[in-house]
Amino acid sequence: MLNGPVASRLEQIIHEVSNEHDWKIVQLAIQPDHVHLFIRTDPYTLPTDIARLIKGRSSRDMRKEFPHLARMQSLWTRSAFYSTAGNVSSETIQNYSERQSKRDEEKVKEGSKGERARGSEEYHPDPALSDSRPGQDAARTLPGIY
């Protein structure tokens, strides 16, 4: 579903929303059925607002532009994963993104064989990305905006 022109438009919308709120996209990976987003915000931005604003705008705009999406009951589910990452190097984020993309590709292959039921996946956060220090101007991660 999130491929070709749809993925390109989604990327554009995510950048638009981020720019409007002065958020910095550190890493963005659009997969066929979800999005991984590492984003730097101010410490006053609620992670739930990030997902709400991106999902809301993208759903509204993309349903207008792509008729096949307008026929769907819902473009996004209500689920999302949030985590603070603190000061993480670009290399760590790149490695994480590459590992997740490989996992996602393997899941798609398994799914095409009928071995995986929809919604049966689990998210296992990467310990290298965790940061328990409160009050940091930390990058917010949203791997799996479904």
N, C-alpha and C positions, 0 to 999 in steps of 0.2 A: 504494500500500500504506500509506504513512504519511499518512493523511488522516482527517478526521472524528474519531470517538471514539478511534481508534488514536493519532492525533497528539496529541490532548488528554491521553490517558493517558501517552504517552511523555514529554510535557512535564512532567507531574506527577512521574513517576519520576525524571527528570533533576534536578528541583528537590529531591526527597527525598534523593537520593544526595549532591547538592551541599551541602545543609544538614547532613547527617550528618558531612561531612568539613570543614565550615567553608570551603567554596569559594564564591566569589561569581560568579554568572552575569552576565557583562557583556552578552552578546547570544546569543540562541538563535533559530535559524531552522530549522524542520522542513520539509523538502522531501518530495515524494512518495517518493523513493528514497534519501534520505540526510539528514544533519543537519549544520548549521553551528553550532559552539558556541565562543564566546569565553568563557573562564572564568579567573578569578583564583584562584591557589592560593598556598600557601607555597612557598618555594624547595626544600623537601625532598620535595615530592610529585612522583613520576615521572609524566610524561605518559602512559606506557603504563598506569599504574594508573588514571588517570582513565577512559580508554576501556574498560579491562577491567571496572571496577566498574559503569560506566553500561551497557555492553552486556550484562554478566552479569545484572544486576538486571532490566533492561528485557526481556530475552529470557525469563527465567523467569516474571516476573509477567504479561507480555502474552500469552504462550502459554497460561497458565492462564485468562486472562480473555477471549481472543478465539479461538474454535475454529478459524477459518480460518488463524490464524498457527501453531497447533499442528501443522497438517498440513504445514507447510513444513520442508524438511530443515534449514535454518538461517535464523534471522531476520537475522543480521548476517554479513558476510564478515569475514575477519581483517584487512582493510586499514583504515588510518586515516592521517590526515596530522596532524603535530604541528609547531608552530612557536611560538617565543616572540615576543611582540609588544611587550614593554617598556611604557613609558608612552604609550599611544595614546589620543588624544582620542575621546570618544563619537561625535563627528561623523565621524571617519575610519572607525570601526567601522560606523556606520550606512551610510555611503557604500559600504563594502566589501560589506556584507550585501545592500544593494539591487542592486549590480552583479551579485553572485553569483546572486541570485534571478532577475534578468532573464536571465542566461545559462542558468540551469536551466530556465526557462520555454521559452526558445528550443530547448533540447535536447529537451524533451518534445514540442514541436511537430514538430521534425525527426524524432524517433523514431516519431511517429504516422504519418509519411509513409513509414516504412521506410528512411530515409536513414542512420540511425545504428545501428551494431552495438553490442550491449550490451558494456560494459567498454572501449569505445574512447575514452573521454573522458580528457583530460589535465587536471591541476590546475596552474594557473599562479599562484603566490603573488603577492600584491600587495606590491611593494617598500615601499610606505608603512607596511606592518605589520611589517616585519622589524626585528629588534634583535639585534645581535651582542654586546651587553654581557653577559658571564657573571655569574651570581650575583644577578641582579636579581629582585625579587619581581614577575616578569613575568606577564602574562596568557597563559595557554596557549590555543592555538587548535586546535580539532579540526574544521575544515571537512571534511566528508565522512566522518563515522562511518557507514560503509556497513552 
